[in-house]
């Protein structure tokens, strides 16, 4: 779902903005969610301290920098999304960390580690980026300069979840509440959690009333930590849950910290101050929205005999599933008969979800009285 909504008068958005940023173009304005994440390091940016808070001034440059994941499944899926939106990324050398998108002449692509994309958005070295929501939340830590422009790019789905062993003292523990009520956890012997999420983990435990908890930092192969005796539980990203099961671990009710997928994120300062940033973000967003809305939709075209376009439309609309996204398109099919141009048939075009494709074809045949 887009949280940076272009407003068109004929199709008002149901999204309620926290505030609006005027666009350089008079044809639209951008509504920005007040949803905020993060705070981090500063590199090349000029910084000042105002009332105890770091206030970063935008770095002067002409190009708009777009951070993309450099490795792994997220990187491949991100490039696929951009390609599907006719925004193919062109690298002269696959070993280079900088690339171009020919359709966006003022954009410079930088391949970075996801956590570095978040950090560089905050430092002003990047203006836009695509990362997982878990990365934004972990390395963002509530900073208001990050804006989630689109929070559902439909890939990279996973969840940050707490998992405990299926055996021993945890055998009959199936919820976070039951885990918190275990008398074993004391100041001297706290619950030991292995995780790479050292911000979200403690925050989650505190919010859920688990007081006696310590965290050990770890990256990769966390599932082995309980069996090795170095942790009682793990807090990690889970997709299918198969790896947990194979290591005799289980998720528990109430133990999901957040549901994550790929998101488009931007620097608030860049959107306001960087020339062209708002227009470019708007174009990228519109391409994403068009692609995502079209996913799983099929165009069905059929010719149906009828006395008029209105009469054919009446028959088609008698079946709710044939209404399409905004109603069917009905247009005359002209042919020449006895030296005269006539329209006995009408072309019908509708968009239907993939799961309703067969049903829609059957209903079209029914309303056409076998003259389809």
C-alpha positions in Angstrom: 0.0 0.0 0.0 1.3 3.4 -0.9 1.8 5.9 1.9 2.9 8.7 -0.5 -0.3 9.3 -2.4 -0.7 11.4 -5.5 -4.1 13.2 -5.3 -6.3 13.4 -8.4 -9.7 15.1 -8.0 -11.6 12.4 -9.9 -10.3 9.7 -7.6 -9.8 11.0 -4.1 -7.6 9.0 -1.7 -9.0 7.5 1.5 -5.6 8.0 3.0 -5.6 10.7 5.7 -2.3 12.5 5.6 -0.4 13.7 8.7 0.9 16.6 6.6 1.4 17.5 2.9 4.4 18.5 1.0 3.7 20.8 -2.0 5.1 19.4 -5.3 7.1 21.5 -7.8 4.4 20.4 -10.3 1.0 22.1 -10.0 -0.8 18.9 -11.1 -0.5 17.0 -7.8 0.6 17.2 -4.2 2.0 14.5 -2.0 0.5 13.3 1.2 3.1 12.0 3.6 2.4 9.6 6.5 3.6 10.7 9.9 4.8 7.1 10.4 8.4 7.5 11.5 11.4 5.3 12.1 15.0 5.8 12.8 18.2 7.6 13.8 21.7 6.8 13.0 25.2 7.9 12.0 26.2 10.8 9.9 29.0 10.7 7.4 29.4 13.5 4.8 26.4 15.5 6.0 26.8 18.7 7.9 25.2 18.3 11.4 24.2 20.6 14.1 22.7 19.9 17.5 19.4 21.6 18.3 17.7 20.9 21.7 19.8 17.7 22.1 18.7 16.4 18.6 20.9 16.0 15.6 19.7 18.1 12.7 21.2 17.0 9.4 21.4 19.5 6.5 21.0 18.0 3.1 24.2 17.2 1.1 24.5 19.4 -2.0 24.5 17.4 -5.3 22.5 17.3 -8.5 21.7 13.6 -8.8 19.1 11.7 -6.7 20.7 8.7 -5.1 18.6 5.5 -4.9 19.9 2.7 -2.7 19.3 -0.9 -3.6 20.3 -4.2 -1.8 23.6 -5.4 -3.2 23.3 -9.2 -2.6 20.9 -12.0 -2.0 17.3 -12.8 -2.8 16.1 -9.3 -1.9 18.6 -7.8 -4.4 17.4 -10.1 -7.2 13.7 -9.5 -6.5 14.3 -5.7 -6.3 15.9 -5.7 -9.8 13.0 -7.9 -11.1 10.4 -5.4 -9.7 12.2 -2.5 -11.3 12.4 -4.3 -14.6 8.7 -5.2 -14.5 8.1 -1.5 -14.0 10.2 -0.6 -17.1 12.9 0.8 -14.8 15.8 -1.6 -15.8 19.0 -1.0 -13.9 22.1 -0.7 -16.1 25.5 -1.7 -14.7 28.6 -1.2 -16.8 30.4 -3.6 -14.6 28.7 -6.1 -12.2 31.4 -5.4 -9.7 30.7 -1.7 -9.6 28.5 -0.4 -6.8 27.0 2.4 -8.9 24.5 2.1 -11.8 21.9 4.0 -13.8 18.2 3.8 -14.7 18.0 5.1 -18.2 14.3 6.1 -17.8 15.2 8.3 -14.8 18.0 10.4 -16.0 18.6 12.2 -12.8 18.8 9.0 -10.7 22.0 7.4 -9.6 21.7 3.8 -8.2 23.9 2.7 -5.4 24.1 -1.0 -4.3 24.6 -1.2 -0.6 23.9 -3.6 2.3 20.3 -3.1 3.5 21.4 -1.7 6.9 23.7 0.7 5.2 20.9 2.0 2.9 19.0 3.0 6.1 22.0 4.6 7.6 22.9 6.5 4.5 19.3 7.7 4.1 19.7 9.3 7.5 23.2 10.7 6.8 22.0 12.3 3.6 24.2 10.2 1.3 21.1 8.5 -0.2 17.6 10.0 -1.0 15.6 6.8 -1.7 16.0 3.1 -0.9 14.4 -0.3 -1.0 14.9 -2.5 2.0 12.9 -4.8 4.3 10.6 -3.2 6.9 12.6 -5.2 9.5 15.8 -3.4 8.5 14.1 0.0 8.5 12.7 -0.6 12.0 15.9 -2.1 13.5 18.3 0.5 12.1 15.8 3.3 12.1 14.9 3.3 15.8 12.2 5.9 15.4 13.9 8.7 13.5 11.3 11.0 11.9 13.5 11.7 8.8 12.6 8.4 7.3 9.3 8.1 5.5 7.8 4.8 4.3 6.7 5.8 0.8 5.2 2.3 -0.1 4.9 -0.3 2.6 3.9 -3.4 0.5 6.0 -4.1 -2.5 4.8 -7.8 -2.4 8.1 -9.6 -2.0 10.6 -10.4 0.8 7.8 -11.6 3.1 9.0 -12.7 6.5 8.3 -12.1 10.1 10.6 -11.3 13.1 9.6 -13.9 15.6 10.6 -15.3 19.0 11.3 -19.1 19.0 11.9 -21.5 21.9 12.8 -25.2 22.1 10.0 -27.8 21.8 11.6 -29.8 24.7 12.7 -29.4 28.3 11.3 -26.6 30.4 9.6 -25.1 27.3 7.7 -28.2 26.3 4.3 -26.9 27.5 5.0 -23.2 26.9 3.1 -22.1 23.8 2.6 -18.3 24.3 4.5 -15.2 25.2 2.4 -14.8 28.3 3.3 -18.3 29.5 7.0 -17.6 28.8 6.8 -14.4 30.9 5.1 -16.2 33.8 7.9 -18.8 34.1 9.4 -18.5 37.6 12.9 -19.5 36.3 13.7 -16.0 35.1 15.4 -13.9 37.7 18.0 -11.1 37.9 20.6 -13.7 38.6 19.3 -16.1 35.9 17.6 -14.1 33.1 16.1 -15.5 29.9 18.9 -15.6 27.3 17.9 -14.5 23.8 20.2 -14.8 20.8 19.4 -12.3 18.1 20.8 -9.8 15.5 18.0 -7.4 16.4 19.4 -5.6 19.4 17.0 -2.7 19.2 13.7 -4.3 18.3 14.3 -7.3 20.7 14.7 -5.4 24.0 12.0 -3.0 23.0 9.6 -5.8 22.3 10.4 -7.6 25.5 10.0 -4.5 27.6 6.6 -3.7 26.0 5.4 -7.2 26.8 6.4 -7.2 30.4 9.5 -9.5 30.3 11.9 -7.9 32.7 14.6 -10.5 33.3 16.0 -10.9 29.8 19.5 -10.5 28.4 20.4 -10.5 24.7 23.5 -11.9 23.0 24.4 -10.5 19.5 24.7 -13.1 16.8 24.4 -13.3 13.0 23.4 -16.4 11.1 22.7 -20.0 12.3 20.9 -18.7 15.4 18.8 -22.0 15.4 21.8 -23.8 16.9 22.1 -21.5 20.0 19.6 -23.2 22.3 20.9 -26.7 21.5 24.5 -25.5 22.2 23.3 -24.1 25.5 24.3 -20.5 24.8 20.7 -19.2 24.6 17.3 -20.1 25.9 15.5 -18.6 22.9 16.2 -16.9 19.6 14.7 -13.8 17.9 15.1 -14.1 14.2 13.5 -13.7 10.8 11.2 -16.5 9.8 9.7 -17.3 6.4 8.3 -20.8 6.2 9.3 -21.9 9.6 10.9 -25.1 8.2 14.4 -24.4 9.6 12.9 -23.9 13.1 11.1 -27.2 13.0 14.2 -29.0 11.8 16.1 -27.7 14.8 13.3 -28.6 17.3 12.3 -25.0 17.8 8.8 -23.5 17.8 7.2 -20.1 17.5 4.8 -19.1 20.2 1.5 -17.1 20.3 2.2 -13.4 20.7 5.8 -13.8 19.8 5.8 -12.1 16.4 7.6 -8.7 16.7 6.6 -7.5 13.2 5.6 -8.7 9.8 8.0 -7.6 7.2 8.3 -7.2 3.4 10.2 -5.0 1.0 9.3 -1.3 1.3 10.2 1.9 -0.5 11.6 4.4 1.9 12.8 8.0 1.5 14.5 10.8 3.4 12.1 13.4 4.5 14.7 16.2 4.0 15.5 15.0 0.5 11.8 15.0 -0.5 11.5 18.6 0.8 14.8 20.1 -0.2 16.4 18.1 -3.0 15.5 19.4 -6.5 13.6 16.8 -8.5 13.4 14.3 -5.6 9.6 14.6 -5.1 8.8 14.3 -8.9 11.1 11.3 -9.2 9.6 9.6 -6.2 6.1 10.3 -7.6 7.1 8.6 -10.9 8.6 5.6 -9.2 5.6 5.3 -7.0 3.1 5.4 -9.9 5.1 2.7 -11.8 5.1 0.5 -8.7 1.4 1.1 -8.0 0.5 0.3 -11.7 2.5 -2.9 -11.7 1.3 -4.1 -8.3 -2.4 -3.5 -9.1 -2.0 -5.4 -12.3 -0.6 -8.5 -10.7 -2.9 -11.4 -10.9 -5.3 -9.5 -13.2 -6.2 -10.9 -16.7 -7.8 -9.0 -19.6 -10.7 -11.0 -21.1 -11.9 -10.0 -24.6 -15.0 -11.4 -26.3 -17.4 -10.6 -29.1 -21.1 -10.8 -28.2 -24.1 -10.4 -30.5 -26.5 -7.7 -29.4 -28.9 -4.9 -30.5 -26.9 -2.1 -28.9 -23.9 -1.4 -26.6 -26.2 -0.6 -23.8 -28.2 -3.9 -24.2 -24.9 -5.9 -24.2 -23.6 -4.0 -21.2 -26.9 -4.7 -19.3 -26.4 -8.4 -19.8 -22.8 -8.4 -18.8 -23.4 -6.4 -15.7 -26.2 -8.8 -14.6 -23.2 -10.9 -13.3 -21.3 -9.0 -10.6 -18.1 -10.9 -11.3 -18.1 -9.5 -14.9 -18.0 -5.8 -13.8 -14.2 -5.8 -13.9 -12.2 -3.0 -12.2 -14.4 -0.1 -13.3 -17.0 -1.9 -15.4 -16.8 -3.5 -18.8 -15.7 -1.7 -22.0 -18.2 -2.4 -24.7 -17.6 -1.2 -28.3 -19.2 -2.1 -31.7 -17.6 -4.5 -34.1 -18.3 -3.2 -37.6 -18.6 -5.4 -40.7 -19.8 -4.8 -44.2 -23.0 -6.7 -45.3 -25.0 -6.1 -48.5 -22.9 -3.1 -49.2 -23.7 -1.5 -45.8 -21.7 -1.1 -42.6 -23.4 -2.7 -39.7 -22.6 -3.7 -36.1 -24.3 -6.9 -35.0 -21.5 -7.8 -32.5 -20.0 -5.9 -29.7 -16.5 -6.3 -28.3 -16.4 -6.7 -24.5 -13.2 -6.1 -22.5 -13.0 -6.8 -18.8 -10.3 -7.2 -16.2 -10.7 -10.2 -13.8 -8.6 -11.7 -11.1 -6.7 -14.9 -12.1 -8.7 -17.0 -9.6 -12.0 -15.8 -11.2 -10.9 -16.3 -14.8 -12.6 -19.6 -15.6 -15.8 -18.5 -13.7 -15.9 -15.3 -15.7 -15.6 -17.0 -19.1 -18.4 -19.4 -18.1 -20.6 -16.4 -17.1 -19.8 -14.6 -20.3 -21.0 -17.6 -22.3 -24.2 -17.8 -20.2 -25.2 -14.2 -20.7 -24.3 -14.3 -24.4 -26.9 -17.1 -25.0 -24.1 -19.1 -26.8 -23.5 -16.3 -29.2 -20.1 -15.5 -28.0 
